[in-house]
Amino acid sequence: MTVALLGAGVAARADMYIQVNGTVSFASVPFGVWANVQLGDPALMVFAVPDQGSSIDPDHYMGYSVIADSFGMWIGDVAVGPRTPIDLFLANDYPRADSLVMGPDFIALGEPFYGLTFELHDSTGTVWDSPSLPCIPGTYPADAFDDKEWTVPMGGQNGIVLSVTKLIVTQLNNL
């Protein structure tokens, strides 16, 4: 999958780029644009945030607002954007764990009845040494995290479960 998402307009408003790669590990989707996804289909989520976040707990917990028109999530060649604002929270040793969480807990996607939940968690607190995105650029393999939740819940037993293969954090001026 090739993504030409971050144009001059986004680069002018954001300094950090987040990419999550993965594959479909469960799919039960009765309708909508992802109704035909199959196990093993590639998945990609990308978005941009400003490099300056809001300190929630100094040295341990930061919040960032995702730039809405920078967000896209692809399964196969089909993309869906957000319907509601998204926040990104980054924790370092909070109180011991490192994590990257998207909020609210259930993010409404642009496709009716589609949602998104996403969290990466390392209970050892050894993945990164800062809650500041500009301090942690790099590629993080899935096995760096002991809990990886990436789902498209649709109610009941319906939805998609995605397996994270890697997380990439990049400063836009380094692209």
N, C-alpha and C positions, 0 to 999 in steps of 0.2 A: 504494500500500500504506500502510495506517495501522497504526502500532504503538503499543499502549498497554501497554508492557512494564515500564517502570520505575515501580513503585508505591511506596508509603510504605516498605515493608520494604527495598527496594534503596536508596532515597535515604538511609535511615538508616545504611547501611553503606558507601556509595561517594560520591565527589564528582565523578568524571569519567565522561562518557558518550562512547562511540565509535560512530560509524555509518559504514558503508561502503555506498555505492549502486553498482549495476552492472547489467549485462545478460549473458545467456548468449551466448557466442560459439562454443561447441562443446558438443554433448551426445551421448553414447553411453552410455545407462544402461539395462541390460537388466532391472532389477528394482528394487523398492522405491518409496518415496513420490515420488521425482523421476523415475520411469521415463518420464513423458510430457512432460518439459520440452522446449521448442522454442527454436531460435535467436531471440534478441531478447527472451525472457521477462525481466521485471525481477527483480533480485536485491537483497537487503538483508541486511546483517549488523549487529547491534547488541549492545553489551555495556557493562557498567560496571566500573570499577576504582576502588580507593581513590586519593585524590589524592597520597598519600605512597607512593612506590615505593622500591625498594632500589637504592642506588647500587652499580653494578658497576665503573665507572670514572668518578670524579668529573668533572662537567662534560661527559661524553661519552656515557655509557651507563647507562640505568636499566632496571630490571625491575619489572613490576606483575603481580599475580595477578588474573585475570579472575574476577569473582564469578559462580559457576556458574549460579545461577538467574536471572541477568540476560542470559545469552547466548542469542541466537536467530539463525538464518540462514534466510531465506525465499527460495525461488525460486517466483515466482508467488505463490500464496496458501498454500503448504505450507511449514511451518517444521520445522526439525530443531535439536535442542539438542546439547550435548556429552555424551560418555560418560566423558571423562577431564578432569582439570584442565587449564586453559589458562593460559599466561603470555604477557604482552605485553612486548616489548623495544623501547625507543625509543633511537635513537642520534643524536647530533649530532656531526658532524665526527669520525667514528670509523672509521679515522683521518682520513678526509676526507669521507666520505659521511654523509648523513642517511638514516635508515631506520626503519620500523615493521614489526616481525616478530612473528608469533605462534608459540608453541612449545608442545609439542615440534614437531620437523620435520613429523611426521604426527600430526594431532589426530584421535582417534577420535570420530566423531559418533554420536548415539543410534540412528541407523538402521543395522542390521547391514551391514557391509562398506563403509560410507560413511566417508570421511575428509575432512580439510580441510588445505590448506596455504595460507598467506597471508604475503605480504611486499610492502612498498612500499619502493623504494630510489631515492635521488637521488644519483648519483655526484658531482655538483658540490658538495654540502653546503650548498646555499642555501635549502632549504625552510624550516627552522626554526633558531633560535639556542639551543636548549636541549634536553636530554634529559628535561626535566620536563614532564609533560602539562599541569599548571596554567599553565605559561608559554607554551603554544602553542595556545590555543583558536582555532578558526577553521574555515573551509571551504577545503579544498585540492582543486583540480581534478586530474583524472587526469594531465594533461600536466605537472604539477609533478614527476612521477616518471619516470625513464627505464626502470625495471624494475617491473613490476606482476604479481605472481604470485598468483592466486586460483583455486584448483582444488579439485575434489572427486574425488580419485583413487579408482578402484575396482579397480585391477589391470589389467594388460595395456593394451589400447587403450580400455578403458571409463572413463568419468568425465565430468565437466563442467568446462569452462573458462569462467570469468567475467571480463568486462572491467570494470574499475573505472571509474566515472564521477566519483566524488568521495569524499573522506574528510572527515568532520565530527568535530571534537573540541570538546566542550562541557562546561563545568562545570555540574553538576546544579542548583546554585542559580541558574543563568542560564536554565533551561528555562522 
